[in-house]
Amino acid sequence: MRSLIFALATLPSLALADAPCGQDAACEIDGGSYHMIAPPDWDGVTPLPALVFFHGHNSSAAMVFKSGGLKRDFVEQGYLLIAPNGALLPGRKTRAWPARTTWAGRDDVAFTLDVVEDAAAQVPVDLDRVYVSGFSAGGSMAWMMGCYAGDRFAGVASVSGALRRPIPDEACPAGPVNLLQVHGFADGQVPFEGRAIGDWHQGDLFEALGLLRKTNSCRTNPDEITIGDTFRCREWSASCDGGAIKFCEHDGGHGLPRGWTAMARDWFEAQ
């Protein structure tokens, strides 16, 4: 975990140097803001694959850039990293991703699509290789984007999040979806079964995975099971008509496990 909290070094980019926003200055659009950084050796012309990463509850886009794993395995490997800011909760200074269809506030799916469009207007983006990911509430937001706008993204990776209730009855409306789920067996903050909080529920991870198997027309039992030193994974791909699913658990709790970023990028690029 220590390697994941090293601060990112300043990443100079000739193309972003003249842009009105980036890592330090927020990019402002209707409805909110975001930050972004480009690879340090980018030529300023070649379209970049992009990762949109959603921060956790009570965090911010600026905190995303403190992840050494995202820097090492995405930015330094040629990806544009885009970090949207969650909306401020009414009357509070807390930024959040409610990530549920019953939320009466900002339409975060539409907002995220606007973020990608705005970033692509400033930096050349390979729109066939835009991915979404997030941690905790941000992981639930990544699920939200996959289920309701998955046709706009090449893949989704959720860490310690789940598709929050209510979920669609039969299938995600924007499927099929390539999705990687990473979760800690000892996670008590967002357990596999989810928790009821006030008048809403975090969502049941296995219920969400079942929905996605229906969306992707996969069989119930996994096509492949692998057990490694850190992750135990179940994968559905060969039996699916479209979209691959991979669920990896680890022994830890609610956090970003060492090695998840490298695994996510390798899995994205294999689809």
N, C-alpha and C positions, 0 to 999 in steps of 0.2 A: 504493500500500500504506500510505502514512503516514496517510491518512485513516481507515484501518481500525483503527488502534491508539490513536486518541484515547480517553481515558477518558470514560465516560458521566457526565454531570452527575447529581446527585441528582434523582430524579423523584418529587415528592410526589403522593400519592393519598389522598384522604380515606378511601376504602374500605380501602386497604391499610394505612393508618396504624394502624388498630386490630387488624389481623391479627397473629397470633403469629409470622409469618415473611414474608419478601419478598426484597428485593435484598440486604440486609445479613445478616439472620438466616436460616439455612437452615430450610426446611420439612422436618420429620422425619416419615418414614413407615416402615412395616415394610420392612426391606431396604435403606434408604438415605435420601437427602435430595435436595432440589432448591431452587432459588431462582426467584423470579419478580418481574417489574415490570410495572405497568400504564401505559397512556398518561397523560401529564401532565395532559391536559384531560378525562379520562374523568369522566362524571357519577356513577360509582359504582353505577349501576343497569343501564344498557344492556348486554346480553350482548356479550362481546368475541370476535372471532376470535382464535385463539391460534397461536403458533409455538413448537414444542418444538425446542430446538437442543441438539445433543450436542457437547460439547467434544472436543478431540483428545486423543491419548495423553499422559499425564503432565501434563495441565492440570486444570482444575476448572470447576465451574459458575460460580463467582465471576468467572473470567477471561472468560467469555462476555460479560459486561456491559462489557467494555472495547472492544467492537466498535462503532465509530462508525456503520458501515453498518447493523447491526441496529437501532441506536437510531433512525437517521434514517428508514430505509425500512420499518421494522415498528412499533416502539413509538410513534414520533411520527405514524404513519399509522393508529393506532387498534388495534394488536394487543397482546395480552398475551404477553409473552415469558417462556417457561418453560425453565429450564436444569437438567436433572437432573445429579447427580453420578455419574460412573462408579464402579464398585466398586473398593475398594482391593485390589490384588493381594496374595495371601497372603505375609506376611512382609515386605512392602514398603510404602512410603508413596506409591506410584504409583497414580493413578487411571486406569482403562482401560475401554475398551469392546471386549471380545474379539470380539463380533459374529459368532459362528459357532455352528452347532447342536451342534458337538462339545464346546463349552465346558461343563465340569462345575460351574461356579460359579453365581452368581446368574442367575436367568432374567430377562434384561434386557428382553425383550419384555413379560413380565407386569409387571415393575417399572415400565416406562414407562407402561403403561396405568393402573397404580395412581397414578402421578404425576398424570396428566391428571384422573383421577377426584377426587383429593384437591384439586387446584387448583380444579376446577369446584365443589367444595363450599365453597370460600372466596370465589371470585370468579365472578360470572355469566359463563359461557363459551358461545359459540355452537358447539355440538358438531358442527354441519354444516360448520364452517370451522376445523377444527383441522389444522395442517400440521406436518410434521416435517422437520428439516434437520440438518446437521452437517458438521464439517470433519475430513478425514483419517480416523482411526479412528471419529470421530463421524459422518463421511459414510458409512462402512460400516455403522454402527448405523442410520442413516436408511434405507439399503437394506434392512436386516434388518426394520425396522418395516414398510416398504412391502411386502416379499415375504410376511411372516408375519402382518401385522396391517393390511394396506393398506385393508381394508374399514372401518377405524375412522378413517381420515384422508382429508382432501380432496386432499392432494398431498404429494409428497416432493421435497426438493432435497438432493442430495449434492454436496459440494465436495471433490474430491481423495480420494474413497473409492470402494469397489466392494463388490459382494456377495461375501462371502468364501466360499471353498470349505469343505465341499461344498455345492453348490447343488442345488435340486430337479431331478429328471430331466426333467420335462415343462413345468411351469408353477409360478408362485408360488401357494401355496395360498390366499392372501387377495386375489387379483387380481380384476378389473383394477386397475391402479395408474396414477395420474398422476405421472410422475417427470421431474424435470429433473436432468441430470448436468452438472457444470461441472468441467473438468479441464485441467491445464496440459500442453502438448505436451512441455515439458522437465522434467516431474516425474520425478525419479529415486527419490524416497522411496516413492511409490505409483505406479509406472509403469502405463501402459495395460494391460500384460500381467500386472501384479502380480509379487510376489516370494515365493519360498519362504522362510519364517522358521522355523527349527527344524522342528517337526512339523506346521506349518500353512502355508497359502498365502493371500496377501492377496486372491486372486481376480482373474480376467481381466475387465476392464471390458467388452470386446466380447462375451465369453461371457455376462455378466450382461445386457447390453442385448439379446442374442439371446433369452435366456430371457424377458425382459419383452415382447419383440415377440410371442412365442408366447402369453404370458399374456394380452396385450391383443388378440390376433388381428390383428396388423398385418402388412402385407407387409414383405418384406426391405428393399427400397430405400426411402429416405426420401421422404416426400410433399413436403417443402420443404427447400431448402438456402439459407441466408443467410450472407453474408460481410460482417462489419462491421469497424470500426476495431480493436476489441478481441477480439470473439468470432466464431468460425466455427461455425455451428450446423446440425445436421441434425435434422429434426423428423418424427415419425410421429403423425398424428392422423386425417386424413381417411380413411385406409385401415383404421383400427382399429375393431373392434366395441365397444370400451370402453377408456377410459384413453388418455391421450396421453403421448408420450415426446419429450423434447428433449435432445439432447446437444450441449453447447457446449464447444469447446476454445479455449484462448488460448495465447500464446507463452511464458508464464511457467512457473515450476516449481511446487514444492509450497507453495501458499499460497492466500490469499483474494484473488482479483483485484479490482481496483477496478471497481465497477459490478455485481457479482454479486447484491447484495441487491435493488437496484431491478429487475433483470431477473427475479429469482425471484418477487418480489411481483407484478409485472405478469403473469407467466406463471400463477401460482397463480390470480389473480383472473379470468383469461381462460378458465379451464376450466369 
